[in-house]
């Protein structure tokens, strides 16, 4: 979908979804590192029909060996409620 700037940092934004469904996610990959740092999801609550927005942020990437980098900090923000892992 292009490049977005969030908090002064550039990200490649990719929209991901299943054909024929309204639920989708936007994945944000750092232009600088290529790492997936954010996932913004939009899912429909089957009971109410409301759209629930969730933002998962990955950070503190560490080299696990042989070039494999994994996040060691994650933050889930859904409807104003923040959970840190």
C-alpha positions as MATLAB code, in Angstrom:
seq = 'XXXXXXXXXXXXXXXXXXXXXXXXXXXXXXXXXXXXXXXXXXXXXXXXXXXXXXXXXXXXXXXXXXXXXXXXXXXXXXXXXXXXX';
ca = [
       0.000    0.000    0.000;
       3.034    2.231    0.186;
       5.165    3.924    2.807;
       3.619    5.398    5.974;
       5.351    7.595    8.542;
       4.437    6.801   12.169;
       6.091    8.699   15.023;
       8.735    9.980   12.593;
       9.695    6.489   11.379;
       9.045    5.142    7.864;
       7.244    1.822    7.386;
       6.231   -0.265    4.388;
       2.486   -0.828    4.850;
       0.980   -4.070    3.546;
      -2.729   -4.904    3.747;
      -3.445   -8.579    4.498;
      -6.851  -10.237    4.351;
      -8.801  -13.180    3.031;
     -10.702  -12.932   -0.228;
     -14.395  -12.316    0.360;
     -13.995  -11.310    4.030;
     -14.174   -7.832    5.542;
     -11.658   -8.474    8.362;
      -8.098   -7.447    7.514;
      -4.753   -6.408    8.982;
      -2.161   -3.814    8.075;
       1.420   -4.972    8.567;
       4.117   -2.331    9.061;
       7.700   -3.252    8.167;
      10.525   -0.863    9.073;
      12.059    0.709    5.961;
      15.372    0.857    7.838;
      15.580   -2.747    9.110;
      12.908   -4.682    7.194;
      11.550   -6.047   10.481;
       7.815   -6.414   11.131;
       7.247   -3.892   13.940;
       3.478   -3.315   13.976;
       0.299   -5.199   13.073;
      -2.987   -3.288   13.065;
      -6.023   -5.612   12.870;
      -9.651   -4.807   12.136;
     -12.012   -7.629   13.066;
     -15.795   -7.722   13.267;
     -17.333   -8.863   16.560;
     -19.861  -11.524   15.522;
     -22.173  -10.712   18.451;
     -22.447   -6.939   18.035;
     -21.216   -6.373   14.491;
     -18.810   -3.696   15.771;
     -15.304   -3.474   14.354;
     -12.600   -4.168   16.937;
      -9.243   -2.530   16.299;
      -6.097   -4.115   17.710;
      -2.513   -2.857   17.458;
       0.369   -5.228   18.236;
       3.808   -3.593   18.451;
       7.063   -5.582   18.408;
      10.357   -4.140   19.703;
      13.717   -4.916   21.330;
      14.810   -7.253   18.521;
      17.748   -9.485   19.436;
      19.940  -11.724   17.294;
      19.197  -15.330   18.239;
      22.040  -16.612   16.069;
      22.565  -17.220   12.368;
      20.844  -13.920   11.548;
      17.495  -14.802   13.177;
      16.125  -11.754   14.989;
      13.145  -12.038   17.347;
      11.314   -9.365   19.346;
      11.788   -9.498   23.112;
       9.108   -6.924   23.875;
       5.529   -6.808   22.616;
       2.628   -4.496   23.347;
      -1.021   -5.244   22.588;
      -3.410   -2.291   22.457;
      -7.065   -3.081   21.938;
      -9.842   -0.566   22.525;
      -7.646    1.496   24.849;
      -6.508   -1.432   26.966;
      -2.723   -1.979   26.832;
      -1.017   -5.258   27.686;
       2.796   -5.507   27.653;
       4.599   -8.802   27.170;
];
